[in-house]
């Protein structure tokens, strides 16, 4: 599991569907060939990405 402060992505669960990327209001997420990346300089830990993830691969802790 990749841990970036209070934001985590379980790469094994991630379907790479892009649902989280499309709803991020801060444009902090980027789906790349090597996986999902979160720009923590932009991320406000709002949790929208966690709520829309169909595989529950994202965890946001405030």
PDB file of N, CA, C and O in Angstrom:
ATOM      1  N   UNK A   1       0.839  -1.176   0.000  1.00  0.00           N
ATOM      2  CA  UNK A   1       0.000   0.000   0.000  1.00  0.00           C
ATOM      3  C   UNK A   1       0.889   1.247   0.000  1.00  0.00           C
ATOM      4  O   UNK A   1       1.778   1.390   0.840  1.00  0.00           O
ATOM      5  N   UNK A   2       0.640   2.123  -0.932  1.00  0.00           N
ATOM      6  CA  UNK A   2       1.395   3.373  -1.014  1.00  0.00           C
ATOM      7  C   UNK A   2       0.805   4.369  -0.021  1.00  0.00           C
ATOM      8  O   UNK A   2      -0.403   4.604  -0.026  1.00  0.00           O
ATOM      9  N   UNK A   3       1.637   4.949   0.820  1.00  0.00           N
ATOM     10  CA  UNK A   3       1.171   5.869   1.847  1.00  0.00           C
ATOM     11  C   UNK A   3       1.743   7.252   1.611  1.00  0.00           C
ATOM     12  O   UNK A   3       2.959   7.439   1.652  1.00  0.00           O
ATOM     13  N   UNK A   4       0.885   8.211   1.367  1.00  0.00           N
ATOM     14  CA  UNK A   4       1.286   9.599   1.211  1.00  0.00           C
ATOM     15  C   UNK A   4       0.554  10.392   2.285  1.00  0.00           C
ATOM     16  O   UNK A   4      -0.579  10.827   2.079  1.00  0.00           O
ATOM     17  N   UNK A   5       1.202  10.578   3.433  1.00  0.00           N
ATOM     18  CA  UNK A   5       0.615  11.269   4.577  1.00  0.00           C
ATOM     19  C   UNK A   5      -0.695  10.596   4.980  1.00  0.00           C
ATOM     20  O   UNK A   5      -0.672   9.470   5.478  1.00  0.00           O
ATOM     21  N   UNK A   6      -1.809  11.241   4.782  1.00  0.00           N
ATOM     22  CA  UNK A   6      -3.087  10.699   5.210  1.00  0.00           C
ATOM     23  C   UNK A   6      -3.903  10.139   4.044  1.00  0.00           C
ATOM     24  O   UNK A   6      -5.102   9.897   4.184  1.00  0.00           O
ATOM     25  N   UNK A   7      -3.272   9.938   2.929  1.00  0.00           N
ATOM     26  CA  UNK A   7      -3.937   9.432   1.742  1.00  0.00           C
ATOM     27  C   UNK A   7      -3.249   8.151   1.320  1.00  0.00           C
ATOM     28  O   UNK A   7      -2.029   8.119   1.165  1.00  0.00           O
ATOM     29  N   UNK A   8      -4.028   7.090   1.133  1.00  0.00           N
ATOM     30  CA  UNK A   8      -3.443   5.794   0.775  1.00  0.00           C
ATOM     31  C   UNK A   8      -4.173   5.199  -0.418  1.00  0.00           C
ATOM     32  O   UNK A   8      -5.384   5.356  -0.573  1.00  0.00           O
ATOM     33  N   UNK A   9      -3.402   4.508  -1.260  1.00  0.00           N
ATOM     34  CA  UNK A   9      -3.980   3.756  -2.368  1.00  0.00           C
ATOM     35  C   UNK A   9      -3.458   2.329  -2.302  1.00  0.00           C
ATOM     36  O   UNK A   9      -2.252   2.102  -2.202  1.00  0.00           O
ATOM     37  N   UNK A  10      -4.365   1.380  -2.356  1.00  0.00           N
ATOM     38  CA  UNK A  10      -3.987  -0.029  -2.405  1.00  0.00           C
ATOM     39  C   UNK A  10      -3.882  -0.387  -3.890  1.00  0.00           C
ATOM     40  O   UNK A  10      -4.895  -0.568  -4.565  1.00  0.00           O
ATOM     41  N   UNK A  11      -2.665  -0.485  -4.383  1.00  0.00           N
ATOM     42  CA  UNK A  11      -2.437  -0.714  -5.809  1.00  0.00           C
ATOM     43  C   UNK A  11      -3.003  -2.044  -6.297  1.00  0.00           C
ATOM     44  O   UNK A  11      -3.331  -2.178  -7.476  1.00  0.00           O
ATOM     45  N   UNK A  12      -3.122  -3.021  -5.411  1.00  0.00           N
ATOM     46  CA  UNK A  12      -3.679  -4.316  -5.810  1.00  0.00           C
ATOM     47  C   UNK A  12      -5.194  -4.238  -6.008  1.00  0.00           C
ATOM     48  O   UNK A  12      -5.751  -4.976  -6.820  1.00  0.00           O
ATOM     49  N   UNK A  13      -5.856  -3.356  -5.277  1.00  0.00           N
ATOM     50  CA  UNK A  13      -7.304  -3.201  -5.408  1.00  0.00           C
ATOM     51  C   UNK A  13      -7.695  -2.247  -6.533  1.00  0.00           C
ATOM     52  O   UNK A  13      -8.790  -2.351  -7.085  1.00  0.00           O
ATOM     53  N   UNK A  14      -6.802  -1.322  -6.874  1.00  0.00           N
ATOM     54  CA  UNK A  14      -7.116  -0.279  -7.857  1.00  0.00           C
ATOM     55  C   UNK A  14      -7.436  -0.893  -9.219  1.00  0.00           C
ATOM     56  O   UNK A  14      -6.656  -1.683  -9.752  1.00  0.00           O
ATOM     57  N   UNK A  15      -8.582  -0.524  -9.771  1.00  0.00           N
ATOM     58  CA  UNK A  15      -9.026  -1.020 -11.074  1.00  0.00           C
ATOM     59  C   UNK A  15      -8.518  -0.152 -12.223  1.00  0.00           C
ATOM     60  O   UNK A  15      -8.683  -0.509 -13.389  1.00  0.00           O
ATOM     61  N   UNK A  16      -7.901   0.984 -11.901  1.00  0.00           N
ATOM     62  CA  UNK A  16      -7.416   1.944 -12.887  1.00  0.00           C
ATOM     63  C   UNK A  16      -8.549   2.438 -13.774  1.00  0.00           C
ATOM     64  O   UNK A  16      -8.372   2.634 -14.976  1.00  0.00           O
ATOM     65  N   UNK A  17      -9.717   2.636 -13.167  1.00  0.00           N
ATOM     66  CA  UNK A  17     -10.902   3.070 -13.913  1.00  0.00           C
ATOM     67  C   UNK A  17     -10.937   4.584 -14.113  1.00  0.00           C
ATOM     68  O   UNK A  17     -11.594   5.071 -15.033  1.00  0.00           O
ATOM     69  N   UNK A  18     -10.238   5.330 -13.260  1.00  0.00           N
ATOM     70  CA  UNK A  18     -10.192   6.782 -13.392  1.00  0.00           C
ATOM     71  C   UNK A  18     -11.354   7.522 -12.760  1.00  0.00           C
ATOM     72  O   UNK A  18     -11.459   8.741 -12.901  1.00  0.00           O
ATOM     73  N   UNK A  19     -12.229   6.811 -12.065  1.00  0.00           N
ATOM     74  CA  UNK A  19     -13.376   7.472 -11.430  1.00  0.00           C
ATOM     75  C   UNK A  19     -12.920   8.547 -10.450  1.00  0.00           C
ATOM     76  O   UNK A  19     -13.511   9.626 -10.391  1.00  0.00           O
ATOM     77  N   UNK A  20     -11.895   8.264  -9.698  1.00  0.00           N
ATOM     78  CA  UNK A  20     -11.387   9.213  -8.709  1.00  0.00           C
ATOM     79  C   UNK A  20     -10.789  10.449  -9.376  1.00  0.00           C
ATOM     80  O   UNK A  20     -10.961  11.570  -8.898  1.00  0.00           O
ATOM     81  N   UNK A  21     -10.093  10.233 -10.475  1.00  0.00           N
ATOM     82  CA  UNK A  21      -9.446  11.333 -11.195  1.00  0.00           C
ATOM     83  C   UNK A  21     -10.494  12.300 -11.721  1.00  0.00           C
ATOM     84  O   UNK A  21     -10.309  13.516 -11.664  1.00  0.00           O
ATOM     85  N   UNK A  22     -11.593  11.759 -12.234  1.00  0.00           N
ATOM     86  CA  UNK A  22     -12.622  12.599 -12.855  1.00  0.00           C
ATOM     87  C   UNK A  22     -13.402  13.445 -11.854  1.00  0.00           C
ATOM     88  O   UNK A  22     -14.007  14.443 -12.245  1.00  0.00           O
ATOM     89  N   UNK A  23     -13.404  13.075 -10.573  1.00  0.00           N
ATOM     90  CA  UNK A  23     -14.187  13.841  -9.592  1.00  0.00           C
ATOM     91  C   UNK A  23     -13.339  14.723  -8.675  1.00  0.00           C
ATOM     92  O   UNK A  23     -13.895  15.491  -7.889  1.00  0.00           O
ATOM     93  N   UNK A  24     -12.025  14.634  -8.753  1.00  0.00           N
ATOM     94  CA  UNK A  24     -11.165  15.406  -7.856  1.00  0.00           C
ATOM     95  C   UNK A  24     -11.300  16.897  -8.150  1.00  0.00           C
ATOM     96  O   UNK A  24     -10.928  17.347  -9.234  1.00  0.00           O
ATOM     97  N   UNK A  25     -11.832  17.678  -7.190  1.00  0.00           N
ATOM     98  CA  UNK A  25     -12.030  19.113  -7.432  1.00  0.00           C
ATOM     99  C   UNK A  25     -10.722  19.907  -7.493  1.00  0.00           C
ATOM    100  O   UNK A  25     -10.693  21.015  -8.028  1.00  0.00           O
ATOM    101  N   UNK A  26      -9.655  19.346  -6.953  1.00  0.00           N
ATOM    102  CA  UNK A  26      -8.361  20.042  -6.919  1.00  0.00           C
ATOM    103  C   UNK A  26      -7.418  19.580  -8.033  1.00  0.00           C
ATOM    104  O   UNK A  26      -6.298  20.080  -8.142  1.00  0.00           O
ATOM    105  N   UNK A  27      -7.862  18.633  -8.858  1.00  0.00           N
ATOM    106  CA  UNK A  27      -7.045  18.053  -9.929  1.00  0.00           C
ATOM    107  C   UNK A  27      -5.727  17.514  -9.383  1.00  0.00           C
ATOM    108  O   UNK A  27      -4.668  17.685  -9.985  1.00  0.00           O
ATOM    109  N   UNK A  28      -5.820  16.860  -8.230  1.00  0.00           N
ATOM    110  CA  UNK A  28      -4.629  16.337  -7.552  1.00  0.00           C
ATOM    111  C   UNK A  28      -4.279  14.917  -7.959  1.00  0.00           C
ATOM    112  O   UNK A  28      -3.190  14.437  -7.643  1.00  0.00           O
ATOM    113  N   UNK A  29      -5.176  14.243  -8.649  1.00  0.00           N
ATOM    114  CA  UNK A  29      -4.940  12.844  -9.008  1.00  0.00           C
ATOM    115  C   UNK A  29      -4.575  12.697 -10.481  1.00  0.00           C
ATOM    116  O   UNK A  29      -5.083  13.416 -11.341  1.00  0.00           O
ATOM    117  N   UNK A  30      -3.689  11.753 -10.747  1.00  0.00           N
ATOM    118  CA  UNK A  30      -3.243  11.486 -12.106  1.00  0.00           C
ATOM    119  C   UNK A  30      -3.070   9.981 -12.260  1.00  0.00           C
ATOM    120  O   UNK A  30      -2.352   9.353 -11.482  1.00  0.00           O
ATOM    121  N   UNK A  31      -3.719   9.406 -13.250  1.00  0.00           N
ATOM    122  CA  UNK A  31      -3.609   7.975 -13.511  1.00  0.00           C
ATOM    123  C   UNK A  31      -2.533   7.767 -14.566  1.00  0.00           C
ATOM    124  O   UNK A  31      -2.698   8.168 -15.718  1.00  0.00           O
ATOM    125  N   UNK A  32      -1.438   7.143 -14.172  1.00  0.00           N
ATOM    126  CA  UNK A  32      -0.290   6.924 -15.054  1.00  0.00           C
ATOM    127  C   UNK A  32      -0.101   5.434 -15.298  1.00  0.00           C
ATOM    128  O   UNK A  32      -0.778   4.601 -14.696  1.00  0.00           O
ATOM    129  N   UNK A  33       0.819   5.116 -16.179  1.00  0.00           N
ATOM    130  CA  UNK A  33       1.111   3.707 -16.463  1.00  0.00           C
ATOM    131  C   UNK A  33       1.572   2.967 -15.216  1.00  0.00           C
ATOM    132  O   UNK A  33       1.269   1.786 -15.042  1.00  0.00           O
ATOM    133  N   UNK A  34       2.308   3.662 -14.348  1.00  0.00           N
ATOM    134  CA  UNK A  34       2.828   3.015 -13.138  1.00  0.00           C
ATOM    135  C   UNK A  34       1.874   3.132 -11.948  1.00  0.00           C
ATOM    136  O   UNK A  34       2.244   2.783 -10.827  1.00  0.00           O
ATOM    137  N   UNK A  35       0.661   3.616 -12.177  1.00  0.00           N
ATOM    138  CA  UNK A  35      -0.345   3.665 -11.116  1.00  0.00           C
ATOM    139  C   UNK A  35      -0.887   5.053 -10.856  1.00  0.00           C
ATOM    140  O   UNK A  35      -0.539   6.015 -11.541  1.00  0.00           O
ATOM    141  N   UNK A  36      -1.737   5.140  -9.863  1.00  0.00           N
ATOM    142  CA  UNK A  36      -2.390   6.387  -9.479  1.00  0.00           C
ATOM    143  C   UNK A  36      -1.442   7.224  -8.639  1.00  0.00           C
ATOM    144  O   UNK A  36      -0.823   6.719  -7.703  1.00  0.00           O
ATOM    145  N   UNK A  37      -1.329   8.492  -8.970  1.00  0.00           N
ATOM    146  CA  UNK A  37      -0.466   9.410  -8.233  1.00  0.00           C
ATOM    147  C   UNK A  37      -1.311  10.539  -7.659  1.00  0.00           C
ATOM    148  O   UNK A  37      -2.239  11.024  -8.307  1.00  0.00           O
ATOM    149  N   UNK A  38      -0.984  10.955  -6.439  1.00  0.00           N
ATOM    150  CA  UNK A  38      -1.678  12.053  -5.778  1.00  0.00           C
ATOM    151  C   UNK A  38      -0.681  13.161  -5.488  1.00  0.00           C
ATOM    152  O   UNK A  38       0.340  12.931  -4.840  1.00  0.00           O
ATOM    153  N   UNK A  39      -0.975  14.360  -5.966  1.00  0.00           N
ATOM    154  CA  UNK A  39      -0.144  15.531  -5.697  1.00  0.00           C
ATOM    155  C   UNK A  39      -0.613  16.124  -4.367  1.00  0.00           C
ATOM    156  O   UNK A  39      -1.619  16.831  -4.315  1.00  0.00           O
ATOM    157  N   UNK A  40       0.117  15.832  -3.303  1.00  0.00           N
ATOM    158  CA  UNK A  40      -0.295  16.271  -1.966  1.00  0.00           C
ATOM    159  C   UNK A  40      -0.205  17.783  -1.786  1.00  0.00           C
ATOM    160  O   UNK A  40      -0.746  18.319  -0.819  1.00  0.00           O
ATOM    161  N   UNK A  41       0.462  18.475  -2.693  1.00  0.00           N
ATOM    162  CA  UNK A  41       0.471  19.934  -2.637  1.00  0.00           C
ATOM    163  C   UNK A  41      -0.881  20.507  -3.041  1.00  0.00           C
ATOM    164  O   UNK A  41      -1.242  21.612  -2.635  1.00  0.00           O
ATOM    165  N   UNK A  42      -1.630  19.747  -3.845  1.00  0.00           N
ATOM    166  CA  UNK A  42      -2.953  20.169  -4.295  1.00  0.00           C
ATOM    167  C   UNK A  42      -4.076  19.539  -3.468  1.00  0.00           C
ATOM    168  O   UNK A  42      -5.133  20.147  -3.295  1.00  0.00           O
ATOM    169  N   UNK A  43      -3.854  18.333  -2.960  1.00  0.00           N
ATOM    170  CA  UNK A  43      -4.885  17.558  -2.267  1.00  0.00           C
ATOM    171  C   UNK A  43      -5.319  18.235  -0.967  1.00  0.00           C
ATOM    172  O   UNK A  43      -4.485  18.659  -0.167  1.00  0.00           O
ATOM    173  N   UNK A  44      -6.637  18.328  -0.770  1.00  0.00           N
ATOM    174  CA  UNK A  44      -7.187  18.915   0.456  1.00  0.00           C
ATOM    175  C   UNK A  44      -7.771  17.843   1.382  1.00  0.00           C
ATOM    176  O   UNK A  44      -8.374  18.171   2.404  1.00  0.00           O
ATOM    177  N   UNK A  45      -7.598  16.574   1.034  1.00  0.00           N
ATOM    178  CA  UNK A  45      -8.121  15.431   1.800  1.00  0.00           C
ATOM    179  C   UNK A  45      -9.644  15.511   1.970  1.00  0.00           C
ATOM    180  O   UNK A  45     -10.180  15.186   3.029  1.00  0.00           O
ATOM    181  N   UNK A  46     -10.326  15.948   0.909  1.00  0.00           N
ATOM    182  CA  UNK A  46     -11.788  16.079   0.962  1.00  0.00           C
ATOM    183  C   UNK A  46     -12.494  14.722   1.012  1.00  0.00           C
ATOM    184  O   UNK A  46     -13.595  14.620   1.552  1.00  0.00           O
ATOM    185  N   UNK A  47     -11.870  13.676   0.452  1.00  0.00           N
ATOM    186  CA  UNK A  47     -12.437  12.330   0.513  1.00  0.00           C
ATOM    187  C   UNK A  47     -13.374  11.955  -0.621  1.00  0.00           C
ATOM    188  O   UNK A  47     -13.929  10.856  -0.621  1.00  0.00           O
ATOM    189  N   UNK A  48     -13.559  12.839  -1.578  1.00  0.00           N
ATOM    190  CA  UNK A  48     -14.457  12.525  -2.698  1.00  0.00           C
ATOM    191  C   UNK A  48     -13.939  11.313  -3.467  1.00  0.00           C
ATOM    192  O   UNK A  48     -14.723  10.452  -3.866  1.00  0.00           O
ATOM    193  N   UNK A  49     -12.643  11.241  -3.675  1.00  0.00           N
ATOM    194  CA  UNK A  49     -12.054  10.109  -4.415  1.00  0.00           C
ATOM    195  C   UNK A  49     -12.336   8.786  -3.709  1.00  0.00           C
ATOM    196  O   UNK A  49     -12.624   7.776  -4.352  1.00  0.00           O
ATOM    197  N   UNK A  50     -12.251   8.804  -2.394  1.00  0.00           N
ATOM    198  CA  UNK A  50     -12.507   7.598  -1.609  1.00  0.00           C
ATOM    199  C   UNK A  50     -13.957   7.146  -1.770  1.00  0.00           C
ATOM    200  O   UNK A  50     -14.231   5.951  -1.883  1.00  0.00           O
ATOM    201  N   UNK A  51     -14.875   8.098  -1.780  1.00  0.00           N
ATOM    202  CA  UNK A  51     -16.304   7.760  -1.878  1.00  0.00           C
ATOM    203  C   UNK A  51     -16.711   7.203  -3.237  1.00  0.00           C
ATOM    204  O   UNK A  51     -17.639   6.399  -3.320  1.00  0.00           O
ATOM    205  N   UNK A  52     -16.028   7.622  -4.307  1.00  0.00           N
ATOM    206  CA  UNK A  52     -16.417   7.150  -5.644  1.00  0.00           C
ATOM    207  C   UNK A  52     -15.659   5.911  -6.102  1.00  0.00           C
ATOM    208  O   UNK A  52     -16.025   5.309  -7.112  1.00  0.00           O
ATOM    209  N   UNK A  53     -14.626   5.522  -5.393  1.00  0.00           N
ATOM    210  CA  UNK A  53     -13.816   4.372  -5.810  1.00  0.00           C
ATOM    211  C   UNK A  53     -14.630   3.077  -5.712  1.00  0.00           C
ATOM    212  O   UNK A  53     -15.026   2.678  -4.618  1.00  0.00           O
ATOM    213  N   UNK A  54     -14.882   2.418  -6.855  1.00  0.00           N
ATOM    214  CA  UNK A  54     -15.707   1.211  -6.837  1.00  0.00           C
ATOM    215  C   UNK A  54     -15.050   0.018  -6.144  1.00  0.00           C
ATOM    216  O   UNK A  54     -15.743  -0.883  -5.674  1.00  0.00           O
ATOM    217  N   UNK A  55     -13.719   0.009  -6.079  1.00  0.00           N
ATOM    218  CA  UNK A  55     -13.029  -1.121  -5.457  1.00  0.00           C
ATOM    219  C   UNK A  55     -12.529  -0.810  -4.044  1.00  0.00           C
ATOM    220  O   UNK A  55     -11.860  -1.631  -3.417  1.00  0.00           O
ATOM    221  N   UNK A  56     -12.857   0.363  -3.564  1.00  0.00           N
ATOM    222  CA  UNK A  56     -12.473   0.797  -2.215  1.00  0.00           C
ATOM    223  C   UNK A  56     -10.950   0.725  -2.016  1.00  0.00           C
ATOM    224  O   UNK A  56     -10.455   0.301  -0.972  1.00  0.00           O
ATOM    225  N   UNK A  57     -10.234   1.155  -3.055  1.00  0.00           N
ATOM    226  CA  UNK A  57      -8.775   1.105  -3.030  1.00  0.00           C
ATOM    227  C   UNK A  57      -8.154   2.340  -2.367  1.00  0.00           C
ATOM    228  O   UNK A  57      -6.973   2.333  -2.020  1.00  0.00           O
ATOM    229  N   UNK A  58      -8.956   3.402  -2.192  1.00  0.00           N
ATOM    230  CA  UNK A  58      -8.446   4.657  -1.638  1.00  0.00           C
ATOM    231  C   UNK A  58      -8.932   4.831  -0.218  1.00  0.00           C
ATOM    232  O   UNK A  58     -10.092   4.565   0.100  1.00  0.00           O
ATOM    233  N   UNK A  59      -8.016   5.288   0.639  1.00  0.00           N
ATOM    234  CA  UNK A  59      -8.357   5.595   2.023  1.00  0.00           C
ATOM    235  C   UNK A  59      -7.812   6.986   2.351  1.00  0.00           C
ATOM    236  O   UNK A  59      -6.626   7.264   2.172  1.00  0.00           O
ATOM    237  N   UNK A  60      -8.705   7.851   2.834  1.00  0.00           N
ATOM    238  CA  UNK A  60      -8.326   9.211   3.226  1.00  0.00           C
ATOM    239  C   UNK A  60      -8.578   9.357   4.710  1.00  0.00           C
ATOM    240  O   UNK A  60      -9.683   9.115   5.195  1.00  0.00           O
ATOM    241  N   UNK A  61      -7.535   9.757   5.429  1.00  0.00           N
ATOM    242  CA  UNK A  61      -7.658   9.986   6.869  1.00  0.00           C
ATOM    243  C   UNK A  61      -7.396  11.449   7.143  1.00  0.00           C
ATOM    244  O   UNK A  61      -6.388  12.001   6.704  1.00  0.00           O
ATOM    245  N   UNK A  62      -8.300  12.074   7.866  1.00  0.00           N
ATOM    246  CA  UNK A  62      -8.124  13.486   8.217  1.00  0.00           C
ATOM    247  C   UNK A  62      -7.544  13.613   9.585  1.00  0.00           C
ATOM    248  O   UNK A  62      -7.321  14.727  10.060  1.00  0.00           O
TER     249      UNK A  62
END
